[in-house]
C-alpha cells in the first residue's frame, strides 16, 4: 500500500470518530498553544524591556544611587541612612572619562490638571544638563527653557494624554496645581504649588529610569527650596568611553569616593542580566507548558488503544487480505501524527492569539504602576508598553515538530500492538 493510501486510510478513521478525534486534537492544541503563547510572549517581553531600558538608561551612562536598581524604578531612595546630595556631582565630575553629570530628586505628588487629579512622580533636575544627557528629553510641544522660572513645568506625553485616546488634559500654557505631603524636621506638612506647563515631551516609552512619558519635571533649584532638602535620589553619569576596563575603573572610583555607600548601575550589565533571567524564564515556562502536551500525548495513547480494541476485527480482515504488519503499524502511527499535526496547527494559531491578548491586557492593566509606572486615581492608566509576541519560524517549526513527535511517541505502542495482531485471533475477537 502506498503512503498516500495509508494517510487516506488514517484520515478516514479519524473522520469516522469525529468527536473522539476532536477532543484528542483539542488536548494537543491546548499544549501547543500554551507553549507558543508563553514563549512568544516572553520573547516579546524581552525585546520590549531591552528597548525600553536602552532608551531609559542610555548605554553610555552610569546611575549612582543609595539603593538598588528597583528603588530607582519605583522612585525610591533606598533604605540606607546615607543620602546623596545635589553637590555630590562635584565629587564625580573631575574623574577620568566623566563627560557630564546630572542630579535628580524624585518625590511623589498629586497633580491637578483642571480637575483631573493624578498621583505622579515629580523629578527635580537641571533642564539644560538633563537635555544634554538624554536625547529623549525633547519637547514635542512648547520648548525647554535654558533658564527656567520656578513655575516652569515640563510633563511627559502620557501626562498630557493619559489614556492615549485623544483626551488631552493638559496643554502648553495650562496651569497645574500640585500637593505634596511629607516630613520636614520631624514635622509632617502639606505644601501646595502652582506651575505652568511650558513643554510637553515627545513619546518616549521608558520604564522609569531617565525621561518618562509619565514624567513631571521641575527645576532643581526650585525643588530643593520647595521640599526643603538637598537630598537627591540619583546621579546620572555620562561617560566619554565604551572601554569596559575604563568603565570598571570609573565605577570603582565612584564607589571609593563614597566609601562604598552607593550603588553604581551600568546599563549594559543590567541588560545582560535581564536577558539571562528572561532566557531562563522562557525555558521554564516552555517546560511547564510542555507538561500539558505530555498529558495530551497520554490521551492520544489512550484513544489509540481504545481505537485498536474497536477495530480488532477490521485489522484481522485487512491482514487476512494480505496487508502487511508494517502497513497496519503505519496506519495507526499516521493517525497519531495527523492528530499531532492538526493540534499543532490549531495550537500555533491559538497561541499567537492568546499571546497578543496577554500583551494587550498587560498594557491596559495597572500592573506597571508597581514597576516604575504610574496609575491614576480616576480610572487608572498604565505605563507598560504593548507587547507584540515574537513568533519566529523556528518557534512555529519547533512547535509543530514537538506536537508531532509527542503524538508519534505516544502512538507508537498502540500502533505496534495493532501490527502484532494475528489475523485468526483478530477475526475471532468479539
C-alpha positions as CSV (number, residue, x, y, z in Angstrom):
1,X,0.0,0.0,0.0
2,X,1.3,3.4,-1.0
3,X,2.0,6.2,1.6
4,X,-0.9,8.2,0.1
5,X,-3.3,5.3,0.7
6,X,-2.0,4.8,4.3
7,X,-2.6,8.5,5.0
8,X,-6.0,8.4,3.3
9,X,-7.0,5.4,5.4
10,X,-5.9,7.2,8.6
11,X,-7.9,10.3,7.7
12,X,-11.0,8.1,7.1
13,X,-10.6,6.5,10.5
14,X,-10.3,10.0,12.1
15,X,-13.5,11.2,10.3
16,X,-15.4,8.2,11.5
17,X,-14.7,9.1,15.1
18,X,-15.0,12.9,14.8
19,X,-15.9,13.6,18.5
20,X,-13.2,11.5,19.9
21,X,-10.6,12.7,17.5
22,X,-11.7,16.3,18.0
23,X,-11.2,16.1,21.8
24,X,-7.8,14.5,21.3
25,X,-6.8,17.2,18.9
26,X,-8.1,19.8,21.4
27,X,-5.7,18.4,24.1
28,X,-2.7,18.8,21.7
29,X,-4.0,22.2,20.7
30,X,-4.0,23.4,24.4
31,X,-0.5,22.1,25.0
32,X,0.9,23.7,21.8
33,X,-1.0,27.0,22.4
34,X,0.5,27.2,25.9
35,X,4.0,26.7,24.6
36,X,3.6,29.2,21.7
37,X,1.8,31.8,23.8
38,X,4.2,31.8,26.7
39,X,7.4,31.5,24.6
40,X,6.3,34.2,22.1
41,X,5.2,36.5,24.9
42,X,8.4,36.1,26.8
43,X,10.3,36.8,23.6
44,X,8.2,40.0,23.0
45,X,8.7,41.0,26.6
46,X,12.5,40.6,26.3
47,X,12.5,42.8,23.1
48,X,10.4,45.5,24.8
49,X,12.3,45.5,28.0
50,X,15.6,45.7,26.2
51,X,14.4,48.6,24.0
52,X,12.9,50.5,26.9
53,X,15.9,50.0,29.2
54,X,18.3,51.1,26.5
55,X,16.2,54.2,26.0
56,X,15.7,54.9,29.7
57,X,19.2,54.4,30.8
58,X,21.4,55.1,27.8
59,X,24.3,52.7,27.0
60,X,26.9,55.4,27.8
61,X,25.7,56.3,31.2
62,X,26.1,55.1,34.8
63,X,23.5,55.6,37.5
64,X,24.6,56.3,41.1
65,X,22.1,55.8,43.9
66,X,22.0,54.7,47.5
67,X,19.6,51.9,46.9
68,X,19.3,49.0,44.4
69,X,18.1,49.2,40.8
70,X,14.4,48.6,41.8
71,X,14.5,51.6,44.1
72,X,15.3,53.6,41.1
73,X,12.4,52.1,39.1
74,X,10.0,52.9,41.9
75,X,11.3,56.4,42.6
76,X,12.6,55.4,46.0
77,X,16.0,56.3,47.5
78,X,16.8,53.0,49.2
79,X,16.9,52.1,52.9
80,X,20.4,53.3,53.6
81,X,21.0,56.1,56.1
82,X,23.4,57.6,53.7
83,X,22.0,60.2,51.2
84,X,23.3,61.7,48.0
85,X,23.3,65.5,47.9
86,X,23.0,67.9,45.0
87,X,26.6,69.0,45.2
88,X,27.9,65.4,45.1
89,X,28.1,65.8,41.3
90,X,31.2,67.9,42.1
91,X,32.9,64.8,43.5
92,X,32.3,62.8,40.3
93,X,32.8,65.4,37.6
94,X,36.7,65.5,38.0
95,X,37.1,61.8,37.5
96,X,38.5,60.3,34.3
97,X,36.1,59.5,31.5
98,X,33.2,61.6,33.0
99,X,31.7,63.8,30.4
100,X,28.9,65.2,32.5
101,X,26.7,64.5,35.4
102,X,23.1,65.4,36.4
103,X,21.4,65.0,39.8
104,X,17.7,64.1,40.1
105,X,15.4,64.5,43.0
106,X,12.2,62.4,42.9
107,X,9.1,62.9,45.1
108,X,5.5,61.6,44.8
109,X,2.9,64.3,44.5
110,X,-0.7,64.7,43.4
111,X,-1.1,66.9,40.3
112,X,-4.3,68.6,39.4
113,X,-4.9,69.4,35.8
114,X,-8.2,71.3,35.5
115,X,-9.9,68.9,37.9
116,X,-8.1,65.8,36.7
117,X,-6.0,64.6,39.7
118,X,-3.2,62.1,39.3
119,X,-0.5,60.8,41.6
120,X,2.8,61.4,39.7
121,X,6.5,61.2,40.3
122,X,7.9,64.7,40.4
123,X,11.5,65.0,39.3
124,X,13.7,68.0,40.0
125,X,16.5,68.3,37.5
126,X,18.6,70.9,35.8
127,X,16.8,71.2,32.4
128,X,19.9,72.0,30.4
129,X,22.0,69.2,31.8
130,X,19.2,66.7,31.6
131,X,18.5,67.6,27.9
132,X,22.2,67.1,27.1
133,X,22.3,63.8,29.0
134,X,19.2,62.3,27.3
135,X,18.3,62.6,23.7
136,X,14.7,61.6,24.6
137,X,14.2,64.7,26.8
138,X,12.9,66.7,23.8
139,X,9.8,68.9,23.6
140,X,7.1,67.9,21.2
141,X,5.1,71.0,22.1
142,X,6.5,74.2,23.6
143,X,10.2,74.5,24.4
144,X,12.6,73.5,27.2
145,X,13.8,76.8,28.8
146,X,17.6,77.2,29.3
147,X,17.0,79.4,32.4
148,X,13.6,78.3,33.7
149,X,11.5,80.2,36.2
150,X,10.4,78.4,39.3
151,X,6.9,78.0,37.9
152,X,8.1,76.3,34.6
153,X,6.9,72.7,34.5
154,X,7.6,70.1,31.8
155,X,5.4,67.0,31.5
156,X,5.6,63.7,29.6
157,X,3.3,62.8,26.7
158,X,1.2,60.4,28.8
159,X,0.5,63.0,31.4
160,X,-1.0,65.2,28.7
161,X,-2.8,62.3,27.1
162,X,-3.0,59.7,29.9
163,X,-5.4,57.3,28.1
164,X,-3.9,57.7,24.6
165,X,-7.3,58.2,23.1
166,X,-7.0,61.9,22.3
167,X,-8.4,63.0,25.6
168,X,-5.9,65.8,26.2
169,X,-6.0,67.1,29.8
170,X,-3.0,69.5,29.6
171,X,-1.7,71.9,27.0
172,X,1.3,74.2,26.9
173,X,0.4,77.3,28.9
174,X,-2.0,75.5,31.2
175,X,-1.6,75.8,35.0
176,X,-1.1,72.8,37.2
177,X,-1.5,72.6,41.0
178,X,0.4,70.0,43.0
179,X,0.1,68.9,46.5
180,X,2.9,67.2,48.5
181,X,2.7,65.7,51.9
182,X,6.0,64.8,53.6
183,X,8.1,65.2,56.7
184,X,10.4,68.2,57.3
185,X,12.4,68.4,60.5
186,X,10.3,65.7,62.2
187,X,7.0,67.5,61.2
188,X,4.5,66.2,58.7
189,X,3.5,69.0,56.5
190,X,1.4,69.6,53.3
191,X,2.6,72.1,50.7
192,X,0.9,73.4,47.6
193,X,2.4,74.8,44.4
194,X,1.0,76.1,41.1
195,X,3.1,75.9,38.0
196,X,2.7,76.5,34.3
197,X,3.3,73.8,31.6
198,X,6.0,75.2,29.3
199,X,6.7,71.9,27.3
200,X,5.2,68.5,26.6
201,X,7.8,65.8,25.8
202,X,7.7,63.6,22.7
203,X,6.7,60.0,23.2
204,X,9.5,58.0,25.0
205,X,8.1,54.7,26.3
206,X,10.7,54.1,29.1
207,X,10.2,52.1,32.3
208,X,11.0,55.0,34.6
209,X,14.8,55.5,34.5
210,X,15.7,58.7,32.7
211,X,12.9,60.7,30.9
212,X,9.5,59.1,31.1
213,X,6.1,59.5,29.4
214,X,4.7,60.0,32.9
215,X,7.4,62.5,33.9
216,X,6.6,65.7,35.8
217,X,9.7,67.9,35.8
218,X,10.6,71.0,37.8
219,X,13.8,73.0,38.1
220,X,16.2,71.5,40.7
221,X,16.8,74.9,42.2
222,X,13.1,75.2,43.0
223,X,12.8,71.6,44.2
224,X,15.5,72.0,46.8
225,X,13.6,75.0,48.2
226,X,10.1,73.6,48.0
227,X,11.0,70.3,49.6
228,X,13.5,72.0,51.9
229,X,16.2,69.4,51.3
230,X,19.5,68.9,49.4
231,X,19.0,65.1,49.3
232,X,18.6,63.6,45.9
233,X,17.6,60.2,44.5
234,X,20.3,59.6,42.0
235,X,23.1,61.0,39.9
236,X,23.4,60.0,36.2
237,X,26.9,60.0,34.9
238,X,27.6,60.3,31.1
239,X,30.8,58.7,30.0
240,X,33.2,59.5,27.1
241,X,34.4,56.0,26.7
242,X,33.0,52.5,26.0
243,X,36.1,50.6,27.0
244,X,35.0,48.2,29.7
245,X,38.2,48.4,31.7
246,X,37.9,52.2,31.9
247,X,34.3,51.9,32.9
248,X,35.1,49.4,35.6
249,X,37.8,51.7,36.9
250,X,35.3,54.6,37.0
251,X,32.8,52.5,38.8
252,X,35.4,51.6,41.4
253,X,36.5,55.3,41.7
254,X,32.9,56.4,42.4
255,X,32.4,53.6,44.9
256,X,35.6,54.5,46.7
257,X,34.7,58.3,46.7
258,X,31.6,57.5,48.7
259,X,33.1,54.8,50.9
260,X,31.1,52.0,49.3
261,X,27.8,53.6,50.4
262,X,26.4,54.0,46.9
263,X,25.3,51.6,44.1
264,X,26.6,52.2,40.7
265,X,24.4,50.7,38.0
266,X,25.8,50.0,34.5
267,X,23.0,49.6,31.8
268,X,24.8,47.0,29.7
269,X,25.4,44.8,32.7
270,X,21.7,45.3,33.7
271,X,20.5,44.4,30.2
272,X,22.7,41.3,30.1
273,X,21.4,40.1,33.5
274,X,17.8,40.9,32.4
275,X,18.2,38.9,29.2
276,X,19.7,36.0,31.0
277,X,16.9,35.9,33.5
278,X,14.3,36.1,30.8
279,X,16.0,33.3,28.9
280,X,15.8,31.1,31.9
281,X,12.2,32.1,32.5
282,X,11.4,31.3,28.8
283,X,12.8,27.8,29.2
284,X,11.0,27.3,32.5
285,X,7.6,28.4,31.1
286,X,8.0,26.3,28.0
287,X,8.8,23.3,30.2
288,X,5.6,23.9,32.3
289,X,3.6,24.3,29.1
290,X,5.2,21.1,27.7
291,X,3.7,19.1,30.6
292,X,0.2,19.8,29.2
293,X,1.4,18.5,25.9
294,X,2.7,15.3,27.5
295,X,-0.7,14.9,29.2
296,X,-2.3,15.3,25.7
297,X,0.1,12.6,24.5
298,X,-1.2,10.2,27.2
299,X,-4.7,11.0,25.8
300,X,-3.5,10.1,22.3
301,X,-2.2,6.7,23.6
302,X,-5.4,6.1,25.4
303,X,-7.6,6.9,22.5
304,X,-5.4,4.8,20.1
305,X,-5.7,1.8,22.4
306,X,-9.5,2.2,22.5
307,X,-9.5,2.5,18.7
308,X,-7.3,-0.6,18.5
309,X,-9.8,-2.6,20.6
310,X,-12.8,-1.4,18.5
311,X,-11.0,-2.2,15.2
312,X,-9.6,-5.6,16.0
313,X,-11.8,-7.5,13.6
314,X,-11.2,-4.8,10.9
315,X,-7.4,-5.4,11.4
316,X,-7.9,-9.1,11.1
317,X,-9.8,-8.8,7.9
318,X,-7.2,-6.5,6.4
319,X,-4.3,-8.8,7.4
320,X,-6.2,-11.8,6.1
321,X,-6.5,-10.0,2.7
322,X,-2.7,-9.6,2.6
323,X,-2.0,-6.3,4.4
324,X,1.5,-6.3,5.9
325,X,2.1,-5.7,9.6
326,X,4.2,-2.6,8.8
327,X,1.3,-1.2,6.9
328,X,-1.1,-1.7,9.8
329,X,1.5,0.0,12.1
330,X,1.9,2.8,9.6
331,X,-1.9,3.4,9.5
332,X,-2.1,3.7,13.3
333,X,1.1,5.7,13.6
334,X,0.0,8.2,10.9
335,X,-3.3,8.7,12.7
336,X,-1.4,9.8,15.8
337,X,0.9,12.0,13.7
338,X,-2.1,13.6,11.9
339,X,-3.7,14.3,15.3
340,X,-0.4,15.9,16.5
341,X,-0.1,17.9,13.2
342,X,-3.7,19.3,13.4
343,X,-3.3,20.1,17.1
344,X,0.0,21.8,16.4
345,X,-1.5,24.0,13.6
346,X,-4.6,25.0,15.7
347,X,-2.3,25.4,18.8
348,X,0.0,27.8,17.0
349,X,-2.9,30.0,15.9
350,X,-4.4,29.9,19.3
351,X,-1.0,30.6,20.9
352,X,-0.5,33.7,18.8
353,X,-3.9,35.0,19.6
354,X,-3.5,34.3,23.4
355,X,0.0,35.8,23.4
356,X,-1.4,39.0,21.9
357,X,-4.2,39.1,24.4
358,X,-1.8,38.7,27.3
359,X,0.4,41.6,25.9
360,X,-2.6,43.8,25.3
361,X,-4.2,43.0,28.7
362,X,-0.9,43.8,30.5
363,X,-0.6,47.1,28.7
364,X,-4.1,48.0,29.7
365,X,-3.7,47.0,33.3
366,X,-2.3,48.9,36.3
367,X,0.4,46.3,36.8
368,X,3.1,48.7,35.6
369,X,2.3,51.1,38.4
370,X,4.5,48.9,40.6
371,X,7.3,48.9,38.2
372,X,8.3,52.4,37.6
373,X,4.8,53.2,36.1
374,X,2.0,55.5,37.3
375,X,-1.6,54.7,37.8
376,X,-4.3,57.3,38.2
377,X,-6.9,57.6,41.0
378,X,-9.6,58.3,38.4
379,X,-9.8,55.1,36.4
380,X,-6.1,54.3,36.0
381,X,-3.7,54.1,33.2
382,X,-0.6,52.0,32.7
383,X,2.9,52.8,31.6
384,X,3.6,49.3,30.5
385,X,4.1,49.4,26.7
386,X,2.1,47.0,24.4
387,X,4.0,43.7,23.9
388,X,3.9,42.1,20.5
389,X,4.7,38.3,20.8
390,X,7.7,37.3,18.8
391,X,6.6,34.4,16.6
392,X,9.7,33.1,14.7
393,X,9.8,30.4,12.0
394,X,11.9,28.4,14.4
395,X,9.1,28.6,17.0
396,X,6.5,27.5,14.5
397,X,8.5,24.6,13.2
398,X,9.6,23.6,16.7
399,X,6.0,23.6,18.0
400,X,4.8,21.6,15.0
401,X,7.6,19.1,15.3
402,X,7.2,18.8,19.1
403,X,3.5,18.2,18.7
404,X,4.0,15.5,16.0
405,X,6.9,13.9,17.9
406,X,4.9,13.6,21.1
407,X,1.9,12.2,19.2
408,X,4.2,9.7,17.4
409,X,5.9,8.6,20.6
410,X,2.6,8.0,22.5
411,X,1.0,6.5,19.4
412,X,3.9,4.1,18.8
413,X,2.8,1.4,21.4
414,X,-0.8,1.2,20.1
415,X,0.5,1.0,16.5
416,X,3.0,-1.7,17.5
417,X,0.2,-3.7,19.2
418,X,-2.0,-3.4,16.2
419,X,0.7,-4.6,13.8
420,X,1.3,-7.7,16.0
421,X,-2.2,-8.9,16.0
422,X,-2.6,-12.4,14.4
423,X,-5.4,-12.5,11.7
424,X,-7.0,-15.6,13.2
425,X,-7.2,-14.1,16.7
426,X,-8.3,-10.8,15.4
427,X,-11.2,-12.3,13.4
428,X,-12.4,-14.3,16.4
429,X,-12.4,-11.1,18.6
430,X,-15.9,-10.1,19.7
